[in-house]
Amino acid sequence: MSERATDDLEGWLRSRTPERGLRGKSAAVLELLLSQPRRASYGSAGELAQLAGVNVATVTRTAQALGFAGWPALQQELRARYLSSLSAGQVAAEHRAEHRAEHRAEDRAEHRAEDRAEHRAEGRAESRAESRAGRVAADRRGTGSPGARSLRRDLDGLAVLNRRLDERVLTTIAEAVAAARRTTIVADGSYAAVGLALAHNARLAGYPVRAVTAGSELANAMADVGEGDVLIAVSFWRLYENTVLAANEARGRGARVFAVTDAASPALAAAAEEVVLVPAEGEAFFPSLTAGIAVAQALVTQLAAVDPARTGAAIEAAESMWTRFGLLHRHPSPPPPV
């Protein structure tokens, strides 16, 4: 089956199904994921269980049968893959619809709470009005603004990353970079920010790491990749074709390949020795790079610990050049006399 044929939600889910298949109630959960991917990508395990006519434990067991630790891990990748099937405009529309649904649910909950409070003590009407006015004022100050929602979504993404990131994978990648002849990071578009940050700090740590994007720069870099090298592919959402191509080219040339993404395609996953899954859903029409940058920071921190003496010497050499070229506005204080 071709890459185009398998890199869809149904093909991905069915490819993870055990050879013996899923039976009974687990099969019902799978069919719900296939038939209602949007709802499944937003709903809780309890909501999914209710829709499928099963209990929450069955949803968890189904997720585990598909190779995930549980429903939250499956939902993270399911949601990323669902969003990757949408255009930028459709992603923005999804978020607007999500916010409208949240507001309706909040309004219903507030009305129910107010009704109960009225039955208990009608004298509280004034304080409720004051409380409601305070919430409106808070919204006007920006608590519920798009920018504030974006910050909260990034905080949620970082929390998910912190819970699920496999430290063993970070160590593997850091040690591979430390041992490599050279490391190439391929990251295009806005994702280049992650690649550039990773490459810049890895070079400061004393390792030959470069970041490349597209066009002739990428083609020329790939012509020089071979055994003893490492390539790190960074791409999110619908994935850049040139990044996937570069990963497979590097693998074919004998380099070790790693990927940082929110949902690897079959072609990218097949090329990569390890895949770091990063929450990348933004609040608007574009992916968030916050968790990706956090992974880049974590990787360089791990890399610096591989050979502290090498990294220390590299930092001192860089500091000397910064002074010589007069790069920085602020200068370190001279050491106190001994």
BALOBA-1460 file (C-alpha; in Angstrom, 3 decimals):
// residues 338
<rec num="1" residu="m" x="0.000" y="0.000" z="0.000"/>
<rec num="2" residu="s" x="1.364" y="3.447" z="-0.913"/>
<rec num="3" residu="e" x="2.251" y="6.209" z="1.562"/>
<rec num="4" residu="r" x="-0.668" y="8.323" z="0.370"/>
<rec num="5" residu="a" x="-3.054" y="5.420" z="0.896"/>
<rec num="6" residu="t" x="-1.863" y="4.557" z="4.392"/>
<rec num="7" residu="d" x="-1.350" y="8.063" z="5.778"/>
<rec num="8" residu="d" x="-5.007" y="8.633" z="6.654"/>
<rec num="9" residu="l" x="-6.856" y="8.209" z="9.903"/>
<rec num="10" residu="e" x="-8.518" y="4.905" z="9.042"/>
<rec num="11" residu="g" x="-5.344" y="3.387" z="7.599"/>
<rec num="12" residu="w" x="-3.360" y="4.490" z="10.630"/>
<rec num="13" residu="l" x="-5.850" y="3.053" z="13.148"/>
<rec num="14" residu="r" x="-6.290" y="-0.225" z="11.290"/>
<rec num="15" residu="s" x="-2.522" y="-0.621" z="10.936"/>
<rec num="16" residu="r" x="-2.253" y="-0.560" z="14.743"/>
<rec num="17" residu="t" x="-4.938" y="-3.202" z="15.245"/>
<rec num="18" residu="p" x="-3.564" y="-6.527" z="16.570"/>
<rec num="19" residu="e" x="-3.332" y="-9.339" z="14.003"/>
<rec num="20" residu="r" x="-6.158" y="-11.166" z="15.720"/>
<rec num="21" residu="g" x="-8.251" y="-8.009" z="15.429"/>
<rec num="22" residu="l" x="-10.496" y="-6.373" z="18.001"/>
<rec num="23" residu="r" x="-13.675" y="-8.106" z="19.061"/>
<rec num="24" residu="g" x="-16.890" y="-7.274" z="20.812"/>
<rec num="25" residu="k" x="-16.920" y="-4.021" z="22.725"/>
<rec num="26" residu="s" x="-13.395" y="-3.013" z="21.706"/>
<rec num="27" residu="a" x="-14.424" y="-3.347" z="18.066"/>
<rec num="28" residu="a" x="-17.313" y="-0.977" z="18.798"/>
<rec num="29" residu="v" x="-14.880" y="1.585" z="20.212"/>
<rec num="30" residu="l" x="-12.667" y="1.299" z="17.126"/>
<rec num="31" residu="e" x="-15.628" y="1.788" z="14.799"/>
<rec num="32" residu="l" x="-16.601" y="4.903" z="16.753"/>
<rec num="33" residu="l" x="-13.088" y="6.314" z="16.332"/>
<rec num="34" residu="l" x="-13.319" y="5.661" z="12.597"/>
<rec num="35" residu="s" x="-16.827" y="7.010" z="12.122"/>
<rec num="36" residu="q" x="-16.644" y="10.023" z="14.442"/>
<rec num="37" residu="p" x="-12.967" y="11.102" z="14.557"/>
<rec num="38" residu="r" x="-13.808" y="14.733" z="15.300"/>
<rec num="39" residu="r" x="-15.921" y="13.895" z="18.330"/>
<rec num="40" residu="a" x="-13.420" y="11.314" z="19.551"/>
<rec num="41" residu="s" x="-10.543" y="13.774" z="19.222"/>
<rec num="42" residu="y" x="-12.288" y="16.204" z="21.602"/>
<rec num="43" residu="g" x="-14.229" y="13.958" z="23.980"/>
<rec num="44" residu="s" x="-13.276" y="12.377" z="27.280"/>
<rec num="45" residu="a" x="-12.999" y="8.631" z="27.824"/>
<rec num="46" residu="g" x="-16.371" y="8.766" z="29.604"/>
<rec num="47" residu="e" x="-18.052" y="10.524" z="26.670"/>
<rec num="48" residu="l" x="-16.550" y="8.061" z="24.213"/>
<rec num="49" residu="a" x="-17.673" y="5.118" z="26.345"/>
<rec num="50" residu="q" x="-21.222" y="6.463" z="26.430"/>
<rec num="51" residu="l" x="-21.304" y="6.919" z="22.650"/>
<rec num="52" residu="a" x="-19.981" y="3.401" z="22.064"/>
<rec num="53" residu="g" x="-22.227" y="1.811" z="24.692"/>
<rec num="54" residu="v" x="-19.306" y="0.502" z="26.740"/>
<rec num="55" residu="n" x="-17.607" y="1.396" z="30.019"/>
<rec num="56" residu="v" x="-14.491" y="3.541" z="30.467"/>
<rec num="57" residu="a" x="-12.329" y="0.482" z="31.178"/>
<rec num="58" residu="t" x="-13.149" y="-0.854" z="27.693"/>
<rec num="59" residu="v" x="-12.016" y="2.435" z="26.124"/>
<rec num="60" residu="t" x="-8.734" y="2.157" z="28.044"/>
<rec num="61" residu="r" x="-8.224" y="-1.482" z="27.034"/>
<rec num="62" residu="t" x="-8.920" y="-0.617" z="23.389"/>
<rec num="63" residu="a" x="-6.308" y="2.145" z="23.486"/>
<rec num="64" residu="q" x="-3.808" y="-0.291" z="24.994"/>
<rec num="65" residu="a" x="-4.623" y="-2.897" z="22.340"/>
<rec num="66" residu="l" x="-3.769" y="-0.256" z="19.742"/>
<rec num="67" residu="g" x="-0.365" y="0.261" z="21.333"/>
<rec num="68" residu="f" x="-0.949" y="3.246" z="23.644"/>
<rec num="69" residu="a" x="-0.617" y="3.614" z="27.408"/>
<rec num="70" residu="g" x="-4.257" y="4.650" z="27.644"/>
<rec num="71" residu="w" x="-6.967" y="6.858" z="26.170"/>
<rec num="72" residu="p" x="-5.174" y="10.239" z="26.719"/>
<rec num="73" residu="a" x="-2.121" y="9.074" z="24.725"/>
<rec num="74" residu="l" x="-4.288" y="7.691" z="21.913"/>
<rec num="75" residu="q" x="-6.430" y="10.827" z="21.852"/>
<rec num="76" residu="q" x="-3.375" y="13.093" z="21.603"/>
<rec num="77" residu="e" x="-2.233" y="11.446" z="18.388"/>
<rec num="78" residu="l" x="-5.778" y="10.952" z="17.101"/>
<rec num="79" residu="r" x="-6.437" y="14.671" z="17.493"/>
<rec num="80" residu="a" x="-3.159" y="15.611" z="15.806"/>
<rec num="81" residu="r" x="-3.955" y="13.351" z="12.873"/>
<rec num="82" residu="y" x="-7.519" y="14.636" z="12.619"/>
<rec num="83" residu="l" x="-6.301" y="18.251" z="12.518"/>
<rec num="84" residu="s" x="-3.666" y="17.326" z="9.927"/>
<rec num="85" residu="s" x="-6.521" y="16.336" z="7.595"/>
<rec num="86" residu="l" x="-7.870" y="19.908" z="7.681"/>
<rec num="87" residu="s" x="-6.832" y="23.108" z="5.929"/>
<rec num="88" residu="a" x="-5.599" y="26.098" z="7.958"/>
<rec num="89" residu="g" x="-9.012" y="27.731" z="7.634"/>
<rec num="90" residu="q" x="-10.762" y="24.568" z="8.754"/>
<rec num="91" residu="v" x="-8.477" y="24.311" z="11.792"/>
<rec num="92" residu="a" x="-9.394" y="27.879" z="12.774"/>
<rec num="93" residu="a" x="-13.097" y="27.026" z="12.320"/>
<rec num="94" residu="e" x="-12.665" y="23.948" z="14.533"/>
<rec num="95" residu="h" x="-11.278" y="26.084" z="17.329"/>
<rec num="96" residu="r" x="-14.077" y="28.633" z="16.991"/>
<rec num="97" residu="a" x="-16.665" y="25.839" z="17.185"/>
<rec num="98" residu="e" x="-14.877" y="24.379" z="20.211"/>
<rec num="99" residu="h" x="-14.987" y="27.729" z="22.023"/>
<rec num="100" residu="r" x="-18.682" y="28.203" z="21.250"/>
<rec num="101" residu="a" x="-19.427" y="24.739" z="22.652"/>
<rec num="102" residu="e" x="-17.385" y="25.493" z="25.778"/>
<rec num="103" residu="h" x="-19.233" y="28.767" z="26.320"/>
<rec num="104" residu="r" x="-22.610" y="27.052" z="25.930"/>
<rec num="105" residu="a" x="-21.593" y="24.361" z="28.434"/>
<rec num="106" residu="e" x="-20.346" y="27.005" z="30.880"/>
<rec num="107" residu="d" x="-23.575" y="28.986" z="30.499"/>
<rec num="108" residu="r" x="-25.694" y="25.888" z="31.160"/>
<rec num="109" residu="a" x="-23.635" y="25.005" z="34.231"/>
<rec num="110" residu="e" x="-23.866" y="28.578" z="35.501"/>
<rec num="111" residu="h" x="-27.621" y="28.682" z="35.014"/>
<rec num="112" residu="r" x="-28.064" y="25.385" z="36.851"/>
<rec num="113" residu="a" x="-25.923" y="26.636" z="39.713"/>
<rec num="114" residu="e" x="-27.880" y="29.885" z="39.881"/>
<rec num="115" residu="d" x="-31.198" y="28.055" z="39.886"/>
<rec num="116" residu="r" x="-30.062" y="25.900" z="42.798"/>
<rec num="117" residu="a" x="-28.760" y="28.936" z="44.648"/>
<rec num="118" residu="e" x="-32.054" y="30.764" z="44.151"/>
<rec num="119" residu="h" x="-33.970" y="27.927" z="45.749"/>
<rec num="120" residu="r" x="-31.567" y="27.902" z="48.696"/>
<rec num="121" residu="a" x="-31.396" y="31.637" z="49.296"/>
<rec num="122" residu="e" x="-33.039" y="34.213" z="47.104"/>
<rec num="123" residu="g" x="-31.253" y="36.853" z="49.091"/>
<rec num="124" residu="r" x="-28.028" y="35.969" z="47.284"/>
<rec num="125" residu="a" x="-29.217" y="37.478" z="44.006"/>
<rec num="126" residu="e" x="-27.277" y="40.671" z="44.533"/>
<rec num="127" residu="s" x="-23.993" y="38.923" z="45.261"/>
<rec num="128" residu="r" x="-24.482" y="36.677" z="42.219"/>
<rec num="129" residu="a" x="-24.942" y="39.739" z="40.046"/>
<rec num="130" residu="e" x="-21.768" y="41.258" z="41.468"/>
<rec num="131" residu="s" x="-19.903" y="38.001" z="40.843"/>
<rec num="132" residu="r" x="-21.148" y="37.850" z="37.263"/>
<rec num="133" residu="a" x="-20.140" y="41.468" z="36.695"/>
<rec num="134" residu="g" x="-16.689" y="40.629" z="38.018"/>
<rec num="135" residu="r" x="-16.359" y="37.763" z="35.552"/>
<rec num="136" residu="v" x="-17.404" y="40.025" z="32.664"/>
<rec num="137" residu="a" x="-14.859" y="42.622" z="33.763"/>
<rec num="138" residu="a" x="-12.192" y="39.915" z="33.960"/>
<rec num="139" residu="d" x="-13.016" y="38.801" z="30.419"/>
<rec num="140" residu="r" x="-12.669" y="42.386" z="29.242"/>
<rec num="141" residu="r" x="-9.264" y="42.554" z="30.921"/>
<rec num="142" residu="g" x="-8.204" y="39.630" z="28.735"/>
<rec num="143" residu="t" x="-8.657" y="36.479" z="30.839"/>
<rec num="144" residu="g" x="-10.810" y="34.927" z="28.145"/>
<rec num="145" residu="s" x="-9.112" y="36.613" z="25.196"/>
<rec num="146" residu="p" x="-7.684" y="34.624" z="22.279"/>
<rec num="147" residu="g" x="-4.168" y="35.429" z="23.474"/>
<rec num="148" residu="a" x="-4.921" y="34.182" z="26.984"/>
<rec num="149" residu="r" x="-6.475" y="31.003" z="25.593"/>
<rec num="150" residu="s" x="-3.348" y="30.464" z="23.516"/>
<rec num="151" residu="l" x="-1.170" y="30.707" z="26.615"/>
<rec num="152" residu="r" x="-3.395" y="28.252" z="28.482"/>
<rec num="153" residu="r" x="-3.323" y="25.788" z="25.586"/>
<rec num="154" residu="d" x="0.480" y="25.969" z="25.507"/>
<rec num="155" residu="l" x="0.627" y="25.377" z="29.262"/>
<rec num="156" residu="d" x="-1.620" y="22.334" z="28.810"/>
<rec num="157" residu="g" x="0.611" y="21.103" z="25.990"/>
<rec num="158" residu="l" x="3.719" y="21.437" z="28.150"/>
<rec num="159" residu="a" x="2.002" y="19.512" z="30.952"/>
<rec num="160" residu="v" x="1.142" y="16.696" z="28.532"/>
<rec num="161" residu="l" x="4.710" y="16.677" z="27.194"/>
<rec num="162" residu="n" x="6.134" y="16.524" z="30.707"/>
<rec num="163" residu="r" x="3.946" y="13.537" z="31.597"/>
<rec num="164" residu="r" x="4.570" y="11.522" z="28.461"/>
<rec num="165" residu="l" x="8.054" y="12.315" z="27.224"/>
<rec num="166" residu="d" x="10.306" y="9.276" z="27.413"/>
<rec num="167" residu="e" x="13.617" y="10.397" z="28.936"/>
<rec num="168" residu="r" x="15.285" y="7.328" z="27.442"/>
<rec num="169" residu="v" x="14.588" y="8.707" z="23.963"/>
<rec num="170" residu="l" x="16.169" y="12.069" z="24.837"/>
<rec num="171" residu="t" x="19.271" y="10.277" z="26.091"/>
<rec num="172" residu="t" x="19.465" y="8.143" z="22.939"/>
<rec num="173" residu="i" x="19.272" y="11.182" z="20.652"/>
<rec num="174" residu="a" x="21.763" y="13.210" z="22.709"/>
<rec num="175" residu="e" x="24.286" y="10.376" z="22.725"/>
<rec num="176" residu="a" x="23.830" y="9.847" z="18.980"/>
<rec num="177" residu="v" x="24.491" y="13.548" z="18.301"/>
<rec num="178" residu="a" x="27.553" y="13.471" z="20.580"/>
<rec num="179" residu="a" x="29.000" y="10.499" z="18.693"/>
<rec num="180" residu="a" x="28.093" y="11.706" z="15.190"/>
<rec num="181" residu="r" x="30.471" y="13.012" z="12.569"/>
<rec num="182" residu="r" x="27.905" y="15.734" z="11.963"/>
<rec num="183" residu="t" x="24.224" y="16.323" z="12.740"/>
<rec num="184" residu="t" x="21.781" y="17.887" z="10.282"/>
<rec num="185" residu="i" x="18.457" y="19.252" z="11.508"/>
<rec num="186" residu="v" x="15.794" y="19.599" z="8.819"/>
<rec num="187" residu="a" x="12.994" y="22.006" z="9.696"/>
<rec num="188" residu="d" x="11.027" y="24.135" z="7.237"/>
<rec num="189" residu="g" x="8.601" y="27.054" z="7.520"/>
<rec num="190" residu="s" x="7.880" y="28.265" z="11.053"/>
<rec num="191" residu="y" x="9.186" y="24.916" z="12.347"/>
<rec num="192" residu="a" x="12.655" y="26.186" z="11.431"/>
<rec num="193" residu="a" x="12.518" y="28.112" z="14.726"/>
<rec num="194" residu="v" x="12.776" y="24.800" z="16.593"/>
<rec num="195" residu="g" x="15.571" y="23.545" z="14.337"/>
<rec num="196" residu="l" x="17.568" y="26.778" z="14.525"/>
<rec num="197" residu="a" x="17.353" y="26.931" z="18.321"/>
<rec num="198" residu="l" x="18.428" y="23.306" z="18.630"/>
<rec num="199" residu="a" x="21.330" y="23.677" z="16.190"/>
<rec num="200" residu="h" x="22.543" y="26.981" z="17.650"/>
<rec num="201" residu="n" x="22.734" y="25.734" z="21.221"/>
<rec num="202" residu="a" x="24.135" y="22.327" z="20.226"/>
<rec num="203" residu="r" x="27.007" y="24.091" z="18.421"/>
<rec num="204" residu="l" x="27.645" y="26.178" z="21.534"/>
<rec num="205" residu="a" x="27.794" y="22.898" z="23.474"/>
<rec num="206" residu="g" x="30.684" y="21.875" z="21.208"/>
<rec num="207" residu="y" x="29.091" y="19.666" z="18.560"/>
<rec num="208" residu="p" x="28.963" y="20.017" z="14.744"/>
<rec num="209" residu="v" x="25.236" y="20.596" z="14.225"/>
<rec num="210" residu="r" x="23.603" y="22.541" z="11.381"/>
<rec num="211" residu="a" x="19.998" y="23.449" z="10.606"/>
<rec num="212" residu="v" x="18.753" y="23.492" z="7.007"/>
<rec num="213" residu="t" x="15.355" y="24.206" z="5.492"/>
<rec num="214" residu="a" x="14.416" y="23.773" z="1.843"/>
<rec num="215" residu="g" x="15.531" y="24.175" z="-1.744"/>
<rec num="216" residu="s" x="19.145" y="23.957" z="-2.847"/>
<rec num="217" residu="e" x="20.400" y="24.283" z="0.749"/>
<rec num="218" residu="l" x="18.620" y="21.082" z="1.722"/>
<rec num="219" residu="a" x="19.576" y="19.238" z="-1.474"/>
<rec num="220" residu="n" x="23.248" y="20.150" z="-1.050"/>
<rec num="221" residu="a" x="23.219" y="19.164" z="2.619"/>
<rec num="222" residu="m" x="21.652" y="15.788" z="1.837"/>
<rec num="223" residu="a" x="24.293" y="15.064" z="-0.791"/>
<rec num="224" residu="d" x="26.861" y="15.159" z="2.022"/>
<rec num="225" residu="v" x="24.977" y="13.008" z="4.562"/>
<rec num="226" residu="g" x="26.191" y="9.464" z="5.106"/>
<rec num="227" residu="e" x="27.294" y="6.861" z="7.616"/>
<rec num="228" residu="g" x="28.346" y="8.289" z="10.936"/>
<rec num="229" residu="d" x="25.920" y="11.197" z="10.603"/>
<rec num="230" residu="v" x="22.663" y="12.005" z="12.388"/>
<rec num="231" residu="l" x="19.590" y="13.691" z="10.902"/>
<rec num="232" residu="i" x="16.796" y="15.121" z="13.059"/>
<rec num="233" residu="a" x="13.558" y="15.832" z="11.189"/>
<rec num="234" residu="v" x="11.302" y="18.475" z="12.751"/>
<rec num="235" residu="s" x="7.804" y="18.917" z="11.325"/>
<rec num="236" residu="f" x="4.241" y="19.192" z="12.617"/>
<rec num="237" residu="w" x="0.609" y="19.241" z="11.471"/>
<rec num="238" residu="r" x="0.468" y="18.182" z="7.788"/>
<rec num="239" residu="l" x="4.278" y="17.688" z="7.621"/>
<rec num="240" residu="y" x="6.568" y="19.173" z="4.980"/>
<rec num="241" residu="e" x="7.164" y="16.766" z="2.104"/>
<rec num="242" residu="n" x="10.831" y="17.758" z="1.845"/>
<rec num="243" residu="t" x="11.374" y="16.908" z="5.534"/>
<rec num="244" residu="v" x="9.923" y="13.419" z="5.088"/>
<rec num="245" residu="l" x="11.965" y="12.943" z="1.905"/>
<rec num="246" residu="a" x="15.162" y="14.073" z="3.653"/>
<rec num="247" residu="a" x="14.575" y="11.633" z="6.525"/>
<rec num="248" residu="n" x="14.210" y="8.710" z="4.130"/>
<rec num="249" residu="e" x="17.183" y="9.829" z="2.041"/>
<rec num="250" residu="a" x="19.371" y="10.045" z="5.134"/>
<rec num="251" residu="r" x="18.232" y="6.632" z="6.331"/>
<rec num="252" residu="g" x="19.059" y="5.162" z="2.931"/>
<rec num="253" residu="r" x="22.541" y="6.691" z="3.103"/>
<rec num="254" residu="g" x="23.283" y="5.041" z="6.446"/>
<rec num="255" residu="a" x="22.689" y="7.964" z="8.807"/>
<rec num="256" residu="r" x="20.793" y="7.628" z="12.071"/>
<rec num="257" residu="v" x="17.451" y="9.427" z="11.825"/>
<rec num="258" residu="f" x="15.243" y="10.858" z="14.575"/>
<rec num="259" residu="a" x="11.972" y="12.798" z="14.321"/>
<rec num="260" residu="v" x="10.271" y="15.467" z="16.404"/>
<rec num="261" residu="t" x="6.621" y="15.727" z="15.384"/>
<rec num="262" residu="d" x="3.051" y="15.667" z="16.633"/>
<rec num="263" residu="a" x="1.993" y="12.721" z="14.445"/>
<rec num="264" residu="a" x="4.514" y="10.903" z="12.270"/>
<rec num="265" residu="s" x="3.369" y="9.696" z="8.865"/>
<rec num="266" residu="p" x="4.164" y="6.064" z="7.989"/>
<rec num="267" residu="a" x="7.053" y="7.220" z="5.784"/>
<rec num="268" residu="l" x="8.554" y="9.407" z="8.512"/>
<rec num="269" residu="a" x="8.053" y="6.800" z="11.228"/>
<rec num="270" residu="a" x="9.658" y="4.121" z="9.039"/>
<rec num="271" residu="a" x="12.755" y="6.267" z="8.507"/>
<rec num="272" residu="a" x="13.170" y="7.302" z="12.154"/>
<rec num="273" residu="e" x="14.939" y="5.264" z="14.791"/>
<rec num="274" residu="e" x="13.023" y="7.166" z="17.484"/>
<rec num="275" residu="v" x="10.075" y="9.575" z="17.271"/>
<rec num="276" residu="v" x="9.525" y="12.276" z="19.888"/>
<rec num="277" residu="l" x="5.790" y="13.052" z="19.915"/>
<rec num="278" residu="v" x="5.157" y="16.686" z="20.786"/>
<rec num="279" residu="p" x="1.772" y="18.381" z="21.390"/>
<rec num="280" residu="a" x="1.603" y="21.086" z="18.709"/>
<rec num="281" residu="e" x="-2.019" y="22.203" z="18.540"/>
<rec num="282" residu="g" x="-2.287" y="25.975" z="18.544"/>
<rec num="283" residu="e" x="-5.215" y="28.193" z="19.388"/>
<rec num="284" residu="a" x="-5.579" y="29.724" z="15.920"/>
<rec num="285" residu="f" x="-4.887" y="28.424" z="12.412"/>
<rec num="286" residu="f" x="-1.217" y="27.528" z="12.953"/>
<rec num="287" residu="p" x="0.550" y="24.928" z="15.130"/>
<rec num="288" residu="s" x="2.165" y="25.884" z="18.417"/>
<rec num="289" residu="l" x="5.966" y="25.645" z="18.610"/>
<rec num="290" residu="t" x="6.137" y="25.976" z="22.400"/>
<rec num="291" residu="a" x="6.451" y="22.268" z="23.216"/>
<rec num="292" residu="g" x="8.806" y="21.790" z="20.254"/>
<rec num="293" residu="i" x="11.130" y="24.484" z="21.601"/>
<rec num="294" residu="a" x="10.938" y="22.844" z="25.033"/>
<rec num="295" residu="v" x="12.087" y="19.548" z="23.511"/>
<rec num="296" residu="a" x="14.955" y="21.346" z="21.735"/>
<rec num="297" residu="q" x="16.008" y="22.854" z="25.087"/>
<rec num="298" residu="a" x="15.787" y="19.473" z="26.805"/>
<rec num="299" residu="l" x="17.843" y="17.807" z="24.066"/>
<rec num="300" residu="v" x="20.671" y="20.343" z="24.309"/>
<rec num="301" residu="t" x="20.629" y="20.147" z="28.113"/>
<rec num="302" residu="q" x="20.997" y="16.366" z="27.834"/>
<rec num="303" residu="l" x="23.692" y="16.768" z="25.175"/>
<rec num="304" residu="a" x="25.701" y="19.130" z="27.387"/>
<rec num="305" residu="a" x="25.756" y="16.453" z="30.084"/>
<rec num="306" residu="v" x="27.306" y="13.809" z="27.793"/>
<rec num="307" residu="d" x="30.792" y="15.374" z="27.928"/>
<rec num="308" residu="p" x="30.817" y="18.332" z="30.340"/>
<rec num="309" residu="a" x="34.504" y="19.066" z="29.734"/>
<rec num="310" residu="r" x="33.970" y="19.346" z="25.965"/>
<rec num="311" residu="t" x="30.959" y="21.579" z="26.434"/>
<rec num="312" residu="g" x="32.735" y="23.753" z="28.993"/>
<rec num="313" residu="a" x="35.680" y="24.309" z="26.642"/>
<rec num="314" residu="a" x="33.332" y="25.117" z="23.756"/>
<rec num="315" residu="i" x="31.421" y="27.681" z="25.810"/>
<rec num="316" residu="e" x="34.666" y="29.364" z="26.894"/>
<rec num="317" residu="a" x="35.842" y="29.546" z="23.271"/>
<rec num="318" residu="a" x="32.515" y="31.022" z="22.184"/>
<rec num="319" residu="e" x="32.608" y="33.556" z="25.021"/>
<rec num="320" residu="s" x="36.061" y="34.674" z="23.869"/>
<rec num="321" residu="m" x="34.808" y="35.220" z="20.314"/>
<rec num="322" residu="w" x="31.723" y="37.126" z="21.528"/>
<rec num="323" residu="t" x="34.061" y="39.518" z="23.340"/>
<rec num="324" residu="r" x="36.443" y="39.844" z="20.411"/>
<rec num="325" residu="f" x="33.628" y="40.633" z="17.967"/>
<rec num="326" residu="g" x="31.839" y="42.923" z="20.445"/>
<rec num="327" residu="l" x="28.567" y="41.064" z="19.979"/>
<rec num="328" residu="l" x="26.834" y="41.600" z="23.293"/>
<rec num="329" residu="h" x="25.532" y="44.770" z="24.929"/>
<rec num="330" residu="r" x="26.231" y="43.535" z="28.455"/>
<rec num="331" residu="h" x="29.606" y="42.158" z="29.493"/>
<rec num="332" residu="p" x="30.459" y="39.765" z="32.325"/>
<rec num="333" residu="s" x="32.115" y="41.220" z="35.399"/>
<rec num="334" residu="p" x="35.819" y="40.397" z="35.733"/>
<rec num="335" residu="p" x="36.583" y="37.658" z="38.262"/>
<rec num="336" residu="p" x="37.537" y="38.906" z="41.727"/>
<rec num="337" residu="p" x="41.265" y="38.891" z="42.542"/>
<rec num="338" residu="v" x="42.499" y="35.780" z="44.236"/>
